[in-house]
Amino acid sequence: PLPTAGSPGGPADGSMVSLVSEGSSGTVPDVGGMSAREALRKLVKAGLSAQISGDGVVVSQNPQPGERLESGGICVLVLDRVQSHAFVVARR
C-alpha cells in the first residue's frame, strides 16, 4: 500500500509524488473521479508524475485530459471528499 499523508514515510499534503516508468510521451489520461492510488497508477503508466493536494477523489487535474505531455511531466491533481447525492425523506 502507498503511504498516506501524515503516516510515517507518507507525503505531506501537496507534496510531489514521482514514480519511475518507461512510458512514452503521449496524452494526459482522464483521472477524474479516481482515488489518489488509482490516479497515480494511471499517470505512472503514461510516464507522468503527480502533485497531489486534498483528500478523497480527483475533482480537478491540470493539464486537462487529452493534452499532449512529454514523459516525466507533472500532472497537478486536486482531491476532495465528494458526497453522493442522497435523497433525504423528511418525516412529518
C-alpha positions as CSV (number, residue, x, y, z in Angstrom):
1,P,0.0,0.0,0.0
2,L,1.0,3.6,-0.6
3,P,1.9,5.7,2.4
4,T,-0.7,8.4,3.2
5,A,-0.3,12.0,4.3
6,G,0.6,12.1,7.9
7,S,1.7,8.5,8.2
8,P,5.4,7.6,8.8
9,G,7.1,7.9,5.4
10,G,4.0,9.4,3.9
11,P,3.9,12.6,1.9
12,A,2.7,15.8,3.3
13,D,-0.3,17.4,1.7
14,G,0.6,18.9,-1.7
15,S,3.8,17.0,-1.9
16,M,5.3,15.7,-5.2
17,V,4.9,12.0,-6.0
18,S,7.3,10.8,-8.6
19,L,7.5,7.2,-9.7
20,V,9.7,5.8,-12.4
21,S,8.1,4.4,-15.5
22,E,9.2,3.5,-19.0
23,G,6.1,5.1,-20.5
24,S,6.4,7.1,-23.7
25,S,5.2,10.6,-24.3
26,G,1.5,10.9,-25.2
27,T,-1.6,12.4,-23.8
28,V,-2.7,13.1,-20.3
29,P,-5.2,10.4,-19.2
30,D,-8.5,11.3,-17.6
31,V,-8.3,10.5,-13.9
32,G,-11.3,12.5,-12.8
33,G,-13.3,10.7,-10.0
34,M,-10.5,8.3,-9.2
35,S,-8.8,7.8,-5.8
36,A,-5.3,9.0,-5.5
37,R,-4.0,5.5,-5.8
38,E,-5.9,4.8,-9.0
39,A,-4.9,8.1,-10.5
40,L,-1.2,7.5,-9.7
41,R,-1.3,4.1,-11.3
42,K,-2.8,5.5,-14.5
43,L,-0.4,8.5,-14.6
44,V,2.7,6.4,-14.0
45,K,1.7,4.1,-16.8
46,A,1.6,7.2,-19.0
47,G,5.1,8.2,-17.8
48,L,3.9,11.1,-15.7
49,S,4.4,12.3,-12.1
50,A,1.7,13.8,-9.9
51,Q,1.5,16.6,-7.4
52,I,-1.5,15.9,-5.2
53,S,-3.4,18.0,-2.7
54,G,-6.6,17.2,-0.8
55,D,-8.3,14.0,0.2
56,G,-10.9,11.8,-1.5
57,V,-11.3,11.6,-5.3
58,V,-9.8,13.6,-8.1
59,V,-12.1,16.7,-8.8
60,S,-9.6,18.7,-10.8
61,Q,-6.5,18.0,-12.9
62,N,-4.0,20.1,-14.8
63,P,-3.1,19.6,-17.6
64,Q,-6.5,18.5,-18.8
65,P,-7.2,15.0,-20.2
66,G,-6.2,14.6,-23.8
67,E,-3.5,17.3,-23.7
68,R,-0.1,16.2,-25.0
69,L,2.6,15.9,-22.4
70,E,6.2,14.7,-22.5
71,S,7.2,11.7,-20.5
72,G,8.2,12.8,-17.0
73,G,5.8,15.7,-17.0
74,I,3.8,16.7,-13.9
75,C,0.1,16.4,-13.5
76,V,-1.4,18.5,-10.7
77,L,-4.4,16.8,-9.0
78,V,-6.8,18.2,-6.6
79,L,-8.8,15.7,-4.5
80,D,-11.9,16.3,-2.4
81,R,-14.4,14.2,-0.5
82,V,-17.4,14.3,-2.7
83,Q,-20.7,13.2,-1.1
84,S,-23.1,11.2,-3.1
85,H,-26.4,12.9,-4.0
86,A,-28.5,11.0,-1.5
87,F,-32.2,12.0,-1.2
88,V,-33.4,12.5,2.4
89,V,-37.0,12.0,3.1
90,A,-38.3,14.2,5.9
91,R,-40.7,12.7,8.4
92,R,-43.7,14.7,9.3
